[in-house]
Amino acid sequence: MGAVTAMTSMPPESPQWPAQWPPGQPAFNPPPACPPPPAYPPDLPRRRRMSTVRIICGVLWASIAIACAAGSVGEWLIGVRGGAVLCLVIAVGSGWYDYRVWTSRSRRLIV
């Protein structure tokens, strides 16, 4: 069996930082390695996440706008002027509503 030895020495003392600074000087404060990210500007509204229903609604209104715009051109080319104007009005209206859906300005989602 081995002999048990006891430690009789004391651990070294840790340095006292305030005593090492010259009197009258503030403590050294190093700059951070990476500056913190800038705070979000308080005057800008935070962007909401897009819900699945809003995305589906936006895609549907965009497809209506594109289809009506194409129909307007097609009807104009075959000589149906009234239908072309009506399709153009519907295309502009649905495009405007689609813009409002994607920018979260529409209160109700009409599908």
TAWOSUL-V40219 format. One record per helix or strand of 3 or more residues. SS is the DSSP state (~ for helix, > for strand). FROM is the first residue (numbers start at 1). LEN is the number of residues. If there is no record, write none. Layout:
BEGIN
ss=<SS;SS>
from=<FROM;FROM>
len=<LEN;LEN>
END
This chain:
BEGIN
ss=<~;~;~>
from=<17;52;81>
len=<4;27;22>
END
